[in-house]
Amino acid sequence: MFSFGSFCVVIALLALGDLTSAKTKGILPSVFVISILFLVGYWSGLLPSDIVTKVGLGSPLAYFAMSIMVVQMGSMISLRRLASEWRSVAIAVTGLAGMVAFLLIFGKMIIDWETVVVATPPLTGGVVAAQMMTQAAVERGFSNLAVLATVIYIFQGFVGYPLTAWCLRIEGRRLLDMRQADPQMLRALPDEGAVEVRPFFATLQRTTSFTRIALISLVALAAHLASIAMKAFLAYAAPSLVTYTLPPLVLCFLFGCLAAKYRITDRRPLARTSSVGFLIIVVTAHIMEFLSGATPEMVLSSFSALVVTIGVGTAGLVCFSAAASKFFDTSIPMAVALSLTALFGFPPNFLLADEAARHLSANADEYHFLMQRTLPQMLVGGFVTVMIASVLIAELFVKILG
């Protein structure tokens, strides 16, 4: 009974975040509100630090859910559309370059050099970069800075969530206005007008949701096995390159594209199983689990460095990505939004795109239009920044630290 009560508390907090977002029409994104609610709960002692794990919504269920959801998202995008997102890759990399440049130039004017070196990689990406810098700081005798790397990773989303939501709202309104005024002004997408291909297993998939989920799970499993095989091959052929093994979630996305192309699954298979809502609950609760790792003492001990690092780094990212938008024929709000995924990655990038589309659209047609225009860029931006580029930056900064 206690476990079920805890589960209800977690769901209630998620619902409060969703309701607040709905009341503010997405100005306060749900993931931002939920993060504040959980942080207050953890710090006040009202929520046990392991509440997400105790109710069964943590690992490994969360990782299973994320893998399946990423396959689903990959199935929504054709390979031609994915190849056309090279602009998103270029903008995301440019944004990261701006973040690093601003921290190295302006950040070190305010905080010391070692702090800048340790703090920069966690801000450019996810947990791997934070772990690399935490370990490097401890090994080199900067144990106080190891705490900073962890705190930055946990708190950077508090800046990224509202900024990204704001940018996506501006972009969404712009796209809807263009669609209504002159649809010819919109750049044609490679997969627009494509005929929906019936999957090879169409008969089975029409009869049971289990078959659809089983097929998606097998695609996700194949992606994970491919990542393991790639890592093993690199460890045998060139051990120094093991770090650059493609993460399983990146391969899940690519395998999802391939599975839809070759008729193993259909487009948006989870939408036909009524399971998306529960998967979103699992992955959102999993994000909140990370907040339990930051205590008030940790935040206070590194508060000034935290503010400077996130403030200066985000300013550099916004300036450079906005400038890059002019070169790559992308709107400034969209360029900034996809670059800001460096501050949180997946799944918040999907949740924010979905939320903006839901609050701006008047019907299902407008919702799918907005998701088609924004989600691929947000996903590609998150994969490039958090899962790939951040590891390269962290490896470089570990060497710089000495």
Phi and psi in degrees as a GROMACS rama.xvg file:
@    title "Ramachandran Plot"
@    xaxis  label "Phi"
@    yaxis  label "Psi"
@TYPE xy
-61.5887  -41.3234  PHE-2
-63.5565  -40.8014  SER-3
-67.7997  -36.7065  PHE-4
-63.478  -41.7164  GLY-5
-63.7496  -40.0829  SER-6
-59.8778  -43.6589  PHE-7
-63.3979  -36.1158  CYS-8
-63.9054  -46.2683  VAL-9
-60.0311  -46.3461  VAL-10
-64.6474  -37.5362  ILE-11
-63.1121  -40.2753  ALA-12
-66.0292  -40.0961  LEU-13
-63.0179  -40.3839  LEU-14
-65.7008  -39.7973  ALA-15
-61.4994  -41.1415  LEU-16
-62.8896  -42.2182  GLY-17
-65.7489  -41.8371  ASP-18
-65.137  -41.3875  LEU-19
-62.3394  -42.0238  THR-20
-62.6885  -41.3107  SER-21
-65.2905  -41.6658  ALA-22
-66.1411  -34.6699  LYS-23
-93.3016  5.69089  THR-24
55.596  39.121  LYS-25
86.2593  -1.59771  GLY-26
-62.9525  -41.2185  ILE-27
-103.398  100.807  LEU-28
-63.5978  146.839  PRO-29
-59.7966  -39.5448  SER-30
-65.9456  -29.5452  VAL-31
-69.9497  -47.2492  PHE-32
-64.6232  -43.7008  VAL-33
-61.3191  -39.9983  ILE-34
-60.6422  -43.1113  SER-35
-64.3986  -42.9943  ILE-36
-61.5105  -44.8317  LEU-37
-67.7274  -39.9011  PHE-38
-63.5448  -44.0921  LEU-39
-62.1571  -41.1829  VAL-40
-63.2829  -42.9196  GLY-41
-65.7353  -46.4253  TYR-42
-71.3287  -29.369  TRP-43
-83.2713  -12.3148  SER-44
85.183  1.02883  GLY-45
-71.4011  -28.335  LEU-46
-110.939  127.617  LEU-47
-61.4581  143.505  PRO-48
-62.8196  -22.6141  SER-49
-108.791  26.0195  ASP-50
-63.0886  -37.6682  ILE-51
-65.3142  -41.6676  VAL-52
-67.4304  -40.4294  THR-53
-64.0422  -32.4352  LYS-54
-89.0561  3.05075  VAL-55
85.8433  15.1006  GLY-56
-100.243  3.00951  LEU-57
-88.8189  -153.928  GLY-58
-71.6627  149.543  SER-59
-87.8719  -4.72435  PRO-60
-57.7986  -41.0262  LEU-61
-62.5731  -38.5446  ALA-62
-69.3309  -37.7468  TYR-63
-60.3388  -46.3931  PHE-64
-61.7829  -43.636  ALA-65
-63.1558  -41.895  MET-66
-61.3171  -45.2506  SER-67
-65.7726  -41.1769  ILE-68
-65.7567  -37.6393  MET-69
-68.1529  -37.7337  VAL-70
-60.5033  -43.3978  VAL-71
-57.5688  -44.5921  GLN-72
-67.3832  -37.787  MET-73
-62.3676  -35.9925  GLY-74
-67.223  -19.7295  SER-75
-80.9748  -11.9327  MET-76
-120.666  129.1  ILE-77
-75.1304  160.079  SER-78
-63.8182  -34.9414  LEU-79
-64.6382  -40.3713  ARG-80
-66.6403  -40.8582  ARG-81
-62.0938  -43.1994  LEU-82
-64.1607  -29.6053  ALA-83
-75.0782  -9.46745  SER-84
-85.1894  22.451  GLU-85
-61.422  -28.5396  TRP-86
-62.2756  -41.2399  ARG-87
-63.0474  -39.3942  SER-88
-62.0845  -46.4646  VAL-89
-63.6806  -41.5665  ALA-90
-67.3148  -42.4862  ILE-91
-61.7279  -43.0639  ALA-92
-65.476  -40.4927  VAL-93
-63.3883  -41.4515  THR-94
-60.9237  -43.1046  GLY-95
-63.6555  -38.7141  LEU-96
-60.7702  -40.3728  ALA-97
-65.3206  -40.2278  GLY-98
-60.871  -47.9194  MET-99
-64.6562  -44.172  VAL-100
-61.7573  -45.6922  ALA-101
-62.9966  -39.6738  PHE-102
-68.4619  -40.6861  LEU-103
-71.185  -31.0226  LEU-104
-90.6936  -54.9963  ILE-105
-93.5452  -32.948  PHE-106
-61.6958  -42.5585  GLY-107
-72.3984  -9.45393  LYS-108
-75.5822  -18.9677  MET-109
-109.47  -40.6693  ILE-110
-120.721  164.02  ILE-111
-71.494  162.846  ASP-112
-61.4608  -45.1537  TRP-113
-61.243  -37.4444  GLU-114
-64.4594  -42.1147  THR-115
-61.4967  -43.2528  VAL-116
-64.9778  -42.9549  VAL-117
-72.7709  -35.0073  VAL-118
-82.9066  -24.7044  ALA-119
-65.9557  -51.6185  THR-120
-59.1272  -42.6848  PRO-121
-59.5877  -31.5621  PRO-122
-73.4984  -25.192  LEU-123
-86.3214  -3.95552  THR-124
-168.316  -150.604  GLY-125
-102.309  -151.594  GLY-126
-67.448  -31.3657  VAL-127
-64.7482  -45.482  VAL-128
-62.7612  -40.6531  ALA-129
-63.2324  -42.1706  ALA-130
-65.884  -40.5697  GLN-131
-62.0379  -42.7651  MET-132
-75.4197  -33.2431  MET-133
-62.0724  -46.7216  THR-134
-64.355  -42.5945  GLN-135
-64.3999  -40.5485  ALA-136
-64.3665  -42.208  ALA-137
-64.657  -44.6806  VAL-138
-64.9772  -27.6851  GLU-139
-100.036  10.5782  ARG-140
85.5734  13.9907  GLY-141
-105.472  61.1185  PHE-142
-62.8079  -31.8558  SER-143
-66.5252  -31.829  ASN-144
-76.8163  -23.0803  LEU-145
-61.3923  -37.3088  ALA-146
-64.4162  -39.5964  VAL-147
-61.0238  -42.2544  LEU-148
-59.5452  -40.759  ALA-149
-68.1149  -43.9743  THR-150
-64.6949  -40.6281  VAL-151
-61.9472  -44.7803  ILE-152
-59.4147  -38.1431  TYR-153
-75.5775  -36.8964  ILE-154
-101.398  -8.21213  PHE-155
-64.2828  -26.3901  GLN-156
-64.1483  -26.36  GLY-157
-63.954  -24.8687  PHE-158
-90.4285  -41.4074  VAL-159
-66.5989  -39.663  GLY-160
-60.2066  -56.291  TYR-161
-67.4762  -35.8871  PRO-162
-63.6877  -44.2515  LEU-163
-66.2751  -42.2011  THR-164
-59.9684  -41.6193  ALA-165
-62.6455  -46.1583  TRP-166
-63.3269  -42.0461  CYS-167
-67.7601  -32.9444  LEU-168
-66.8166  -43.4515  ARG-169
-62.281  -45.8688  ILE-170
-64.1668  -41.3129  GLU-171
-62.6097  -44.4515  GLY-172
-63.8105  -39.452  ARG-173
-61.8341  -44.8003  ARG-174
-65.0814  -42.0701  LEU-175
-66.3403  -38.672  LEU-176
-64.6891  -42.3862  ASP-177
-64.305  -41.3687  MET-178
-62.7343  -36.892  ARG-179
-77.9448  -39.0583  GLN-180
-78.8962  -49.7145  ALA-181
-156.867  90.8517  ASP-182
-57.6664  -22.7525  PRO-183
-69.1907  -17.4492  GLN-184
-73.6433  -19.5068  MET-185
-77.2708  136.337  LEU-186
-65.2406  131.637  ARG-187
-67.2995  136.66  ALA-188
-92.573  144.985  LEU-189
-57.0483  -30.4651  PRO-190
-104.149  10.0846  ASP-191
-70.803  136.407  GLU-192
80.262  1.40668  GLY-193
-70.2359  143.702  ALA-194
-77.7537  132.137  VAL-195
-64.273  125.01  GLU-196
-92.5232  126.065  VAL-197
-71.1718  132.775  ARG-198
-67.7885  156.469  PRO-199
-59.3106  -34.331  PHE-200
-98.9043  34.6342  PHE-201
-58.7053  -40.9047  ALA-202
-62.6159  -46.0635  THR-203
-65.3298  -41.5659  LEU-204
-68.6158  -23.6518  GLN-205
-75.6234  -22.5244  ARG-206
-93.2784  -23.5994  THR-207
-152.21  137.653  THR-208
-69.4934  -29.954  SER-209
-59.2192  -38.6089  PHE-210
-65.5862  -41.6871  THR-211
-60.119  -48.5933  ARG-212
-65.7613  -36.5233  ILE-213
-62.344  -43.0839  ALA-214
-65.2479  -42.6246  LEU-215
-62.8025  -41.5471  ILE-216
-63.3097  -39.2116  SER-217
-66.5586  -36.9942  LEU-218
-64.0866  -43.608  VAL-219
-62.8612  -40.8626  ALA-220
-62.1998  -42.5521  LEU-221
-60.7888  -38.2356  ALA-222
-65.5575  -43.0953  ALA-223
-65.0108  -41.853  HIS-224
-64.372  -37.0824  LEU-225
-64.7153  -39.039  ALA-226
-64.8477  -42.1175  SER-227
-63.3859  -43.5737  ILE-228
-63.6383  -40.4244  ALA-229
-63.1419  -42.0011  MET-230
-64.8759  -41.5577  LYS-231
-65.2772  -40.5454  ALA-232
-63.8921  -44.7441  PHE-233
-65.9107  -37.0444  LEU-234
-62.6483  -33.0133  ALA-235
-81.0789  -43.4012  TYR-236
-85.1071  -42.027  ALA-237
-152.264  84.0913  ALA-238
-52.5792  -29.5408  PRO-239
-68.0746  -15.4124  SER-240
-98.3962  1.89846  LEU-241
-57.4927  -35.1784  VAL-242
-58.2014  -26.7729  THR-243
-93.3785  14.021  TYR-244
-59.6258  133.618  THR-245
-61.9736  128.232  LEU-246
-60.8723  149.113  PRO-247
-55.2711  -37.5821  PRO-248
-67.487  -33.6283  LEU-249
-63.6726  -43.3922  VAL-250
-68.4472  -33.3611  LEU-251
-59.3706  -41.3025  CYS-252
-64.0116  -47.8757  PHE-253
-64.8804  -41.9176  LEU-254
-66.8751  -31.6359  PHE-255
-63.7583  -41.6586  GLY-256
-60.1253  -45.7083  CYS-257
-67.3237  -39.4525  LEU-258
-62.5276  -39.7342  ALA-259
-70.6114  -39.2444  ALA-260
-62.628  -42.1836  LYS-261
-97.5449  20.1521  TYR-262
67.4777  22.5774  ARG-263
-76.1922  -38.3921  ILE-264
-128.007  167.091  THR-265
-95.3611  179.876  ASP-266
-73.0822  136.931  ARG-267
51.2414  55.3993  ARG-268
-62.7546  -33.9923  PRO-269
-68.086  -26.0112  LEU-270
-63.5567  -21.3066  ALA-271
-95.3384  5.16983  ARG-272
-114.462  -5.46921  THR-273
58.8546  31.752  SER-274
-110.623  -6.02119  SER-275
-61.2904  -41.6458  VAL-276
-57.7181  -45.5346  GLY-277
-66.5374  -38.7927  PHE-278
-63.3547  -38.2679  LEU-279
-65.2211  -38.8905  ILE-280
-58.2389  -45.5505  ILE-281
-62.9258  -50.114  VAL-282
-70.6159  -33.913  VAL-283
-67.4012  -43.4324  THR-284
-61.6769  -36.5515  ALA-285
-63.1384  -38.5092  HIS-286
-60.2339  -41.7558  ILE-287
-67.3908  -21.8683  MET-288
-62.7127  -32.6163  GLU-289
-66.342  -29.0981  PHE-290
-64.766  -23.3735  LEU-291
-68.469  -14.908  SER-292
-81.7266  -6.93428  GLY-293
-108.732  118.201  ALA-294
-95.4303  159.229  THR-295
-56.2993  -35.3894  PRO-296
-63.7914  -41.0805  GLU-297
-62.0843  -42.6456  MET-298
-67.4261  -45.1333  VAL-299
-64.1355  -36.5926  LEU-300
-69.1431  -21.3528  SER-301
-128.172  23.5157  SER-302
-62.5505  -48.3482  PHE-303
-63.1659  -44.3713  SER-304
-65.4058  -35.8306  ALA-305
-63.1215  -47.282  LEU-306
-64.6712  -45.4907  VAL-307
-63.6326  -46.666  VAL-308
-62.2708  -51.2034  THR-309
-67.8893  -40.5552  ILE-310
-65.6497  -51.7314  GLY-311
-68.1256  -44.0013  VAL-312
-62.5921  -43.8015  GLY-313
-65.4076  -37.6829  THR-314
-61.2149  -42.8938  ALA-315
-64.2356  -41.9075  GLY-316
-62.5742  -45.1958  LEU-317
-64.6359  -44.8607  VAL-318
-63.473  -47.1518  CYS-319
-70.8432  -40.7861  PHE-320
-68.7115  -35.6116  SER-321
-64.4771  -41.2002  ALA-322
-65.4533  -40.2271  ALA-323
-64.819  -28.0177  ALA-324
-59.6447  -30.4916  SER-325
-69.1599  -33.4724  LYS-326
-79.912  -26.8818  PHE-327
-112.809  20.265  PHE-328
53.487  48.8432  ASP-329
-129.229  146.5  THR-330
-66.9717  152.025  SER-331
-61.0204  -47.0064  ILE-332
-58.6241  -40.9364  PRO-333
-68.8723  -40.0394  MET-334
-62.8513  -43.4482  ALA-335
-66.9115  -42.4083  VAL-336
-61.6174  -45.9517  ALA-337
-70.369  -28.562  LEU-338
-74.1895  -33.6125  SER-339
-65.8281  -12.9767  LEU-340
-61.281  -15.9492  THR-341
-60.1194  -23.3188  ALA-342
-86.8545  -5.63791  LEU-343
-154.189  -29.5352  PHE-344
69.1066  -151.48  GLY-345
-96.643  140.429  PHE-346
-94.8605  -4.2484  PRO-347
-57.1498  -31.2829  PRO-348
-61.8532  -38.8463  ASN-349
-68.6763  -45.4272  PHE-350
-60.9061  -40.4409  LEU-351
-69.8898  -40.8177  LEU-352
-64.8956  -42.7505  ALA-353
-63.5998  -43.1222  ASP-354
-66.3722  -43.779  GLU-355
-61.7675  -42.2878  ALA-356
-64.9433  -40.1784  ALA-357
-65.6202  -41.4623  ARG-358
-77.0146  -24.5432  HIS-359
-92.0342  -24.1681  LEU-360
-87.4815  145.312  SER-361
-94.845  -14.2765  ALA-362
-155.711  175.732  ASN-363
-64.045  -33.5695  ALA-364
-63.8019  -44.3773  ASP-365
-67.33  -36.7608  GLU-366
-60.9574  -48.9639  TYR-367
-66.2645  -33.6558  HIS-368
-62.0569  -47.3515  PHE-369
-66.7279  -41.5218  LEU-370
-64.15  -37.9005  MET-371
-64.9555  -31.442  GLN-372
-87.2474  -25.8521  ARG-373
-112.831  -37.1371  THR-374
-61.6788  -46.2786  LEU-375
-56.7021  -40.4673  PRO-376
-67.3091  -39.8988  GLN-377
-65.6059  -40.8901  MET-378
-67.469  -45.9932  LEU-379
-62.7671  -41.9928  VAL-380
-59.3284  -43.2149  GLY-381
-65.56  -41.473  GLY-382
-66.8915  -41.1039  PHE-383
-66.6617  -45.3781  VAL-384
-76.9647  -56.804  THR-385
-75.2857  -42.9777  VAL-386
-94.7546  -17.707  MET-387
-121.441  -65.609  ILE-388
-62.8038  -36.8184  ALA-389
-62.503  -34.6154  SER-390
-66.7996  -41.2449  VAL-391
-64.1984  -42.2238  LEU-392
-65.4233  -42.2619  ILE-393
-62.0405  -41.8503  ALA-394
-62.807  -40.4169  GLU-395
-64.3377  -43.1956  LEU-396
-74.2287  -25.1822  PHE-397
-62.5225  -40.3347  VAL-398
-68.8582  -37.8795  LYS-399
-64.7654  -36.5455  ILE-400
-63.217  -23.9753  LEU-401
